[in-house]
Amino acid sequence: MIGLILNAFGNGLCISANMGSGIWTAAAVNINMMSGLSVGTILFIVGVLNAITNQFLIRRLDIRRMIGEILYILFFSSFVDIFTDMLNNIGIPNLPIIVRAILSCLGVTFFCVAISLYQRANIIMHPNDDTTNILRFFYLKGSSTAAQIIDFVPPIIIVIVAFAMTDKIYSVNVGTLFSILFNGVLIAAADKLIWPGLKHNFMAKNIIEK
């Protein structure tokens, strides 16, 4: 629950500061500007599609896994909208550009800590983080870098298409570059520094095989 709330708050802070966010959130913001759907609704739709995709990637039907991921994305997407509205109302978008850039990077740091927490707990997680685990350990010989690159391809395509349709790019800025460069470093640091007694219980063989 701590990971879920911290993840949503970090993403909401990035969106409100409008100086860049994680690439998947940036893609959702660009769809939002084209379609008018709330960012939370878009994140939910994408998350459900992601959870379904994971079922194909593990090559078997795991209903418990899919329901858990959909429940996570349901609450996560709702909280992102709540936190974004709250931060907008207190004036975050009106702050000086340097302050907003710092806040965007801080938002990225928050959601990296969140990822560290719920990946170590390994009870229920964001479907996209499950995807990177599956790709890494069962398709890419343990390469986290390759898994991350593949994971970035769909949202980058979405941003490019949005730019082609609107001539504008939203939520891609300093925070996005910070996220791309430091996500892995921040998650690894959080593993050691934030709640160090919470140990990884992830077993790669359990992703596909019971």
C-alpha positions in Angstrom: 0.0 0.0 0.0 2.9 2.4 0.8 4.4 1.6 -2.6 1.1 2.1 -4.4 0.4 5.5 -2.8 4.0 6.7 -3.2 4.0 5.7 -6.9 0.8 7.5 -7.6 2.0 10.6 -5.7 5.3 10.7 -7.5 3.5 10.4 -10.9 1.0 13.1 -9.9 3.8 15.4 -8.9 5.6 14.9 -12.2 2.3 15.6 -14.1 1.5 18.7 -12.1 5.0 20.2 -12.3 4.9 19.6 -16.1 8.7 19.3 -16.4 8.8 15.7 -17.5 7.8 12.4 -16.1 8.4 8.7 -16.5 8.0 7.8 -20.2 4.8 5.8 -19.8 3.1 8.6 -17.8 4.3 11.1 -20.5 2.6 8.9 -23.1 -0.6 9.0 -21.1 -0.4 12.8 -20.7 0.0 13.1 -24.5 -3.0 10.8 -25.1 -4.9 13.0 -22.6 -4.2 16.1 -24.6 -5.4 14.4 -27.8 -8.5 12.7 -26.5 -9.6 14.6 -23.4 -9.8 11.5 -21.3 -8.3 11.9 -17.8 -4.7 10.7 -17.3 -5.9 8.3 -14.7 -8.4 6.7 -17.1 -5.7 6.3 -19.8 -3.3 4.8 -17.3 -6.0 2.3 -16.3 -6.8 1.3 -19.9 -3.1 0.9 -20.7 -2.5 -1.0 -17.5 -5.3 -3.5 -18.2 -3.9 -4.1 -21.7 -0.5 -4.6 -20.1 -1.8 -7.1 -17.6 -3.4 -9.1 -20.4 -0.2 -8.9 -22.4 1.6 -10.4 -19.5 -0.6 -13.5 -19.6 0.6 -14.1 -23.2 4.3 -13.5 -22.2 4.1 -16.1 -19.4 2.4 -18.5 -21.8 -0.3 -19.6 -19.4 -3.4 -18.3 -17.8 -2.7 -16.9 -14.3 -6.0 -15.4 -13.1 -4.7 -14.4 -9.7 -1.8 -12.5 -11.2 -4.0 -10.7 -13.7 -6.7 -9.7 -11.2 -4.0 -8.5 -8.8 -2.4 -6.3 -11.5 -5.8 -4.9 -12.6 -6.7 -4.1 -9.0 -3.3 -2.3 -8.6 -3.8 -0.3 -11.7 -7.4 0.6 -10.7 -6.3 2.2 -7.5 -3.1 3.6 -8.9 -4.8 5.4 -11.8 -7.5 6.8 -9.4 -4.9 8.1 -7.0 -2.8 9.7 -9.8 -5.9 11.8 -10.8 -6.5 12.7 -7.1 -2.9 13.7 -6.4 -2.6 15.6 -9.7 -5.8 17.6 -9.0 -4.6 18.3 -5.4 -1.2 19.5 -6.5 -2.6 21.6 -9.2 -5.0 23.3 -6.7 -2.1 24.2 -4.4 -0.3 26.0 -7.3 2.4 23.6 -8.3 2.0 24.5 -12.1 2.5 28.2 -11.3 5.9 27.8 -9.6 9.2 28.9 -11.2 10.5 26.6 -13.9 13.6 25.6 -11.9 11.5 24.6 -8.9 9.1 22.6 -11.1 12.1 20.8 -12.7 13.4 19.9 -9.2 9.9 18.7 -8.2 9.6 16.5 -11.4 12.9 14.8 -10.5 11.7 14.4 -6.9 8.5 12.8 -8.3 10.6 10.3 -10.3 12.6 9.6 -7.1 9.3 8.9 -5.2 8.0 6.4 -7.8 11.4 4.7 -7.9 11.3 4.1 -4.2 7.7 2.8 -4.6 8.9 0.3 -7.3 11.7 -0.9 -5.0 9.2 -1.5 -2.2 6.5 -3.4 -4.0 9.0 -5.4 -6.1 10.7 -6.6 -2.9 7.4 -7.4 -1.3 6.4 -9.2 -4.6 2.7 -9.6 -3.6 1.0 -7.3 -6.1 2.7 -4.8 -8.5 2.1 -2.5 -11.5 1.7 -4.7 -14.6 4.4 -2.8 -16.4 7.0 -3.7 -13.8 5.9 -7.3 -14.0 6.4 -7.1 -17.8 10.0 -5.9 -17.4 10.7 -8.8 -15.0 9.2 -11.3 -17.4 11.1 -9.9 -20.4 14.4 -9.8 -18.4 14.4 -13.3 -17.0 12.7 -15.3 -19.7 13.4 -13.6 -23.0 16.6 -11.5 -22.5 18.9 -13.7 -20.5 18.7 -11.5 -17.4 19.5 -8.2 -19.1 17.7 -5.4 -17.3 19.0 -2.9 -19.8 17.5 -4.7 -22.8 14.2 -5.2 -20.9 14.1 -1.5 -20.1 14.8 -0.5 -23.7 12.0 -2.7 -25.0 9.7 -1.4 -22.4 10.4 2.2 -23.6 9.5 1.5 -27.2 5.6 1.6 -27.0 5.4 4.9 -25.0 8.0 6.5 -27.3 5.9 5.5 -30.3 2.8 7.0 -28.6 4.6 10.3 -28.0 5.8 10.4 -31.6 2.3 9.8 -32.9 0.9 12.4 -30.6 3.5 14.9 -31.8 2.6 14.1 -35.5 -1.1 14.8 -34.7 -0.8 17.8 -32.5 2.6 19.3 -33.3 3.2 19.4 -29.5 4.8 17.1 -26.9 3.7 17.2 -23.3 5.4 16.0 -20.1 8.7 15.2 -21.8 11.4 17.3 -20.3 14.1 17.3 -17.6 12.1 14.8 -15.5 11.9 12.3 -18.4 15.6 12.4 -19.0 16.2 12.0 -15.3 13.9 9.0 -15.2 15.5 7.3 -18.2 19.0 7.8 -16.8 18.5 7.1 -13.1 15.5 4.8 -12.7 17.7 1.8 -12.2 20.2 3.6 -9.9 17.4 5.0 -7.7 15.6 1.7 -7.4 18.9 -0.1 -6.5 19.7 2.6 -3.9 16.2 2.4 -2.4 16.7 -1.4 -2.1 19.6 -0.7 0.3 18.5 2.5 2.0 14.7 2.4 2.3 13.4 -0.3 4.6 16.5 -2.6 4.2 14.9 -5.3 6.2 12.4 -5.9 3.3 14.2 -8.4 1.2 13.5 -9.5 -2.4 11.5 -12.8 -2.4 11.3 -12.9 -6.2 12.1 -16.3 -7.8 12.6 -16.1 -11.6 11.5 -19.7 -12.1 8.1 -18.9 -10.5 7.1 -16.4 -13.1 6.2 -19.0 -15.7 6.4 -22.2 -13.8 4.4 -22.9 -10.6 
